[in-house]
Amino acid sequence: MLLDPYISNINHHCIPTPIASQASIEHFRSQKVVHKRYIAHLLLSAKRYFENLPSLLEIPIPTMAPDLNDPSLPPRLTVCGDTHGQFYDVLHIFELNGYPSKNNPYLFNGDFVDRGSFSVEVILTLLLFKLSDPDCIHLHRGNHETKNMNKIYGFEGEVKAKYDDRIFELFLEVFSHLPLASVVGGKVFVTHGGLPTEPGVTLAEIRKIKRGCEPPNEGLMSDLLWADPQPFPGKSPSKRGVGFSFGPDITESFLKGNGLQLLVRSHEVKDEGYLVEHGGKTITVFSAPNYCDSMGNKGAFIHFAEDCEPKFTQYEAVPHPNVRPMAYAAGMGGLFM
């Protein structure tokens, strides 16, 4: 079905307005789709936008309160972890925390798609907000914003069921240009997976990583997308079969060498929605509650105000239409890739 509110609020460059973004959410909530002509325009616009960004973003903490009608709320940035196609839980985040806006900005830290069967709705919602106001939301690539993972874990099948092969290829082009990391408030390093395991890597090197491709099996991009923390020093091969795990000494060295105080990453389900490790220097945040309708975990997001001290909000899963996770998947992979 053609999305009339979307079409009526789109400008001549095919960039959505905030009104169109919220109208689209209501359309998606009712399990309706936007005509693929407009999705193609949206994805081409998103690709052009992201390919001009560096691989490492600098995100300031806002100076205005998120709700201008309630100045008692401090200015803040909200960081969310994996959402994995759980569209109705993403809407719940917005119900709890407000829609994205210049004064209420979000950073979504990758893995928007796969496993959950409303991945199309999740990524389109995030892109609509991004293109309506680039300062209201920031997006990182996760290890699931890749062709191989999408083939196994459902996003490819979902896009082809709702649209077609060409739209899936356009999604892959957008994914390949997503930034890989951010520095928040000059103090917090945020990336989907983890830290480089080679010593001495600088922010300048991360900023210059070449994108527009599928991730290699090893190296700096692979570490940022795939690495996990471990409790003991040093590095070791990852239990995932891709990349490495990094110890508290590697975290300490990277942060100190780059004048930072904290690492925030995602990439792993946590019972409470988040976990603090490495002597308080590493935080994992995961925003898909009751992951795959089976894990029983909470979701969480983090607020960062001017002092960049993390403040956590936890929440439970909400009901969704009767479409099971992995409904579009070509093969059953593990829950922890």
C-alpha positions in Angstrom: 0.0 0.0 0.0 1.3 3.5 -0.9 2.1 5.6 2.2 0.2 8.8 1.6 1.4 10.7 4.6 5.0 9.9 3.6 4.5 11.0 0.0 2.7 14.2 1.0 5.6 15.3 3.3 8.6 14.4 1.1 10.5 17.2 -0.4 11.8 17.4 -4.0 15.1 15.8 -3.1 13.2 12.8 -1.7 14.4 13.6 1.9 11.7 12.9 4.5 10.4 15.4 7.0 10.0 14.6 10.7 6.2 14.5 10.1 6.8 11.9 7.4 9.0 9.9 9.7 6.4 9.7 12.4 3.6 9.0 9.9 5.7 6.2 8.5 6.1 4.7 12.0 2.3 4.4 12.4 2.1 2.8 8.9 4.8 0.3 9.9 3.1 -0.4 13.2 0.0 -1.5 11.2 2.3 -3.8 9.1 1.8 -1.8 6.0 4.7 -1.0 3.6 5.9 2.0 1.7 6.0 1.7 -2.1 9.4 0.5 -3.3 9.9 3.6 -5.5 10.1 5.7 -2.4 12.2 3.2 -0.5 14.7 3.2 -3.4 14.9 7.0 -3.2 15.4 6.9 0.5 18.2 4.3 0.3 20.0 6.2 -2.5 19.8 9.4 -0.4 21.1 7.6 2.6 24.0 6.1 0.7 25.0 9.6 -0.6 24.8 10.9 2.9 26.8 8.2 4.7 29.5 7.9 2.0 30.6 11.5 2.8 31.0 10.8 6.5 34.3 9.7 8.2 34.5 6.2 9.7 34.8 7.8 13.2 32.3 10.4 14.2 32.6 13.1 16.9 29.2 13.5 18.7 28.8 16.3 21.1 26.5 16.2 24.2 23.5 18.5 23.5 23.3 21.9 25.3 19.5 22.0 25.4 17.1 19.8 27.4 15.5 17.0 25.5 12.0 18.3 26.4 11.8 22.1 26.1 8.6 22.0 28.1 10.5 20.4 31.0 13.8 22.2 31.5 14.5 20.1 34.6 15.7 17.3 32.4 19.5 17.6 31.7 20.8 17.7 28.1 21.7 14.1 27.1 22.6 11.7 24.4 20.9 8.3 24.4 23.0 5.3 23.3 21.1 2.1 22.2 22.6 -1.3 21.5 21.4 -4.1 19.2 17.8 -4.0 18.2 17.8 -7.0 15.8 14.5 -6.3 13.9 12.4 -6.0 17.1 10.5 -3.0 15.8 7.9 -2.9 18.5 10.6 -2.7 21.2 12.2 0.2 19.3 8.9 2.0 19.4 8.8 1.3 23.1 12.2 2.9 23.5 10.8 6.0 21.8 7.7 5.9 24.1 10.0 5.8 27.2 12.6 8.3 26.0 10.9 10.5 23.3 11.3 10.5 19.6 14.7 11.5 18.1 15.2 15.2 17.7 18.1 17.7 17.7 17.6 18.1 21.4 17.0 14.4 22.1 19.6 12.7 19.9 20.3 9.0 19.8 23.2 6.8 18.8 22.1 3.3 17.6 25.2 1.1 17.8 24.6 -1.4 15.0 22.8 -4.7 14.5 19.5 -3.1 13.5 18.5 -6.1 11.4 18.4 -9.9 11.3 16.7 -12.4 13.6 13.7 -10.3 14.4 11.2 -10.3 11.6 10.5 -6.6 11.5 14.0 -5.6 10.5 12.8 -3.7 7.4 10.6 -1.5 9.7 13.5 -0.9 12.1 16.1 0.2 9.6 13.6 2.3 7.6 12.5 4.1 10.7 16.0 4.9 11.7 17.0 6.1 8.2 13.8 8.2 7.9 14.8 10.0 11.1 18.4 10.3 10.0 17.6 12.0 6.7 14.9 14.2 8.2 17.4 15.7 10.7 21.0 14.3 10.6 21.6 15.6 14.1 18.7 13.7 15.7 20.1 10.2 15.3 23.5 8.6 14.6 24.0 5.1 13.2 26.9 2.6 13.4 27.5 -0.5 11.3 27.3 -3.7 13.2 28.4 -7.2 12.1 24.9 -7.9 11.0 24.9 -5.0 8.5 26.7 -7.4 6.1 25.7 -9.6 3.2 26.7 -12.9 4.6 24.9 -12.4 7.9 21.8 -11.1 6.2 21.7 -14.2 4.0 21.7 -16.5 7.0 19.8 -14.6 9.7 16.7 -13.3 7.8 17.1 -9.8 6.6 17.7 -10.8 2.9 14.7 -13.0 3.0 12.5 -10.3 4.7 13.5 -7.6 2.2 12.8 -9.9 -0.8 9.5 -10.9 0.7 8.4 -7.3 1.3 10.2 -5.7 -1.7 12.7 -7.3 -4.1 16.3 -8.1 -4.9 17.2 -4.6 -6.0 16.0 -3.1 -2.8 18.1 -5.6 -0.9 21.2 -4.6 -2.9 20.5 -0.9 -2.1 20.3 -1.8 1.6 23.7 -3.5 1.4 25.2 -0.4 -0.3 23.9 1.8 2.6 25.2 -0.6 5.2 28.7 -0.6 3.6 29.0 3.1 4.1 27.8 3.3 7.7 30.3 4.8 10.2 32.1 2.3 12.4 32.6 4.2 15.7 32.1 7.5 17.5 33.6 9.6 20.2 30.9 11.0 22.5 31.5 14.1 24.4 35.2 13.8 23.8 35.4 11.0 26.4 33.5 7.9 25.4 34.5 5.6 22.5 31.4 3.8 21.1 31.6 1.0 18.5 29.6 -2.2 17.9 32.0 -4.9 18.7 35.2 -4.0 20.4 38.7 -2.6 20.3 41.6 -3.2 18.0 43.8 -5.9 19.5 47.0 -4.5 17.9 48.7 -2.0 20.1 49.0 1.7 19.5 45.9 2.2 17.2 44.9 5.8 17.1 41.6 7.5 16.5 43.1 9.1 13.4 43.6 5.6 12.0 40.1 4.6 12.8 38.8 7.8 11.2 40.5 6.9 7.9 39.3 3.3 7.6 38.0 2.8 4.0 34.4 1.7 3.8 32.1 0.9 0.9 32.9 -2.8 1.1 32.0 -6.0 2.9 34.2 -6.3 6.1 37.5 -8.3 5.8 38.0 -11.4 8.0 40.7 -9.6 10.0 42.1 -6.2 10.7 40.8 -2.9 12.1 37.3 -3.0 10.7 36.8 -6.6 11.7 37.9 -5.8 15.3 35.4 -2.9 15.6 32.5 -5.1 14.3 33.3 -8.4 15.9 35.6 -8.2 19.0 34.3 -9.1 22.5 35.8 -8.3 25.9 37.3 -11.0 28.1 38.0 -10.9 31.8 41.7 -11.8 31.6 44.6 -9.8 30.1 45.7 -10.1 26.5 43.8 -11.3 23.5 42.6 -14.7 22.4 40.7 -16.1 19.4 37.0 -15.3 19.7 34.5 -18.0 20.5 32.5 -16.8 17.5 35.1 -18.0 15.1 35.7 -14.5 13.8 38.2 -12.0 15.3 39.5 -11.8 18.8 38.6 -11.2 22.4 40.4 -8.4 24.3 41.3 -8.1 27.9 41.2 -5.2 30.4 44.8 -4.3 29.7 44.0 -3.7 26.0 41.0 -1.5 27.0 43.2 0.5 29.4 45.9 1.0 26.9 43.6 2.1 24.1 41.6 4.5 26.2 44.7 6.0 27.8 46.6 6.3 24.5 43.6 8.2 22.9 42.7 10.4 25.9 39.4 8.6 26.5 37.7 7.4 29.7 35.2 4.7 28.6 34.4 2.1 26.0 30.7 1.4 25.1 30.0 -1.5 22.8 27.1 -3.9 22.1 27.2 -7.2 20.2 26.2 -9.5 23.1 22.9 -10.2 24.8 23.0 -9.4 28.5 20.5 -10.6 31.1 20.0 -7.1 32.5 20.4 -5.3 29.2 23.9 -4.1 30.0 27.1 -5.2 31.7 30.0 -3.2 33.2 33.4 -4.9 32.9 37.1 -4.2 32.8 37.1 -2.3 36.1 34.3 0.0 34.9 36.1 0.9 31.6 33.9 -1.3 29.3 30.1 -1.3 29.0 28.1 -3.6 26.9 24.6 -2.3 26.1 21.9 -4.5 24.4 18.5 -3.1 23.5 16.6 -6.1 22.2 14.6 -7.4 25.3 13.6 -11.1 25.3 15.9 -11.6 22.4 14.4 -13.8 19.7 11.3 -14.3 21.9 13.3 -16.8 23.9 16.1 -15.3 26.1 14.1 -13.5 28.8 16.6 -10.7 29.0 15.9 -7.1 29.7 16.7 -4.3 27.2 18.6 -1.2 28.1 19.8 2.2 26.9 22.3 4.7 28.3 22.1 8.4 28.9 25.2 10.5 28.7 25.1 14.0 30.0 27.8 16.6 30.1 30.0 14.7 32.6 29.7 11.5 30.3 28.9 9.3 33.3 26.5 6.5 32.1 23.0 6.3 33.4 21.0 3.2 32.5 17.4 2.6 31.8 16.1 -1.0 31.6 12.8 -2.2 30.1 11.0 -5.4 29.3 9.8 -6.6 25.9 6.4 -5.6 24.5 4.0 -7.7 22.4 4.4 -7.8 18.7 2.3 -9.3 15.8 2.4 -13.0 15.4 5.4 -13.3 13.2 8.1 -15.5 14.8 11.8 -14.4 14.8 13.8 -15.9 12.0 10.6 -16.3 9.9 12.5 -15.2 6.8 15.8 -16.9 7.6 17.5 -19.2 5.1 19.2 -21.2 7.7 19.3 -21.5 11.5 22.4 -19.9 12.9 23.4 -19.6 16.5 22.0 -16.9 18.7 25.3 -15.4 19.5 26.9 -14.4 16.1 
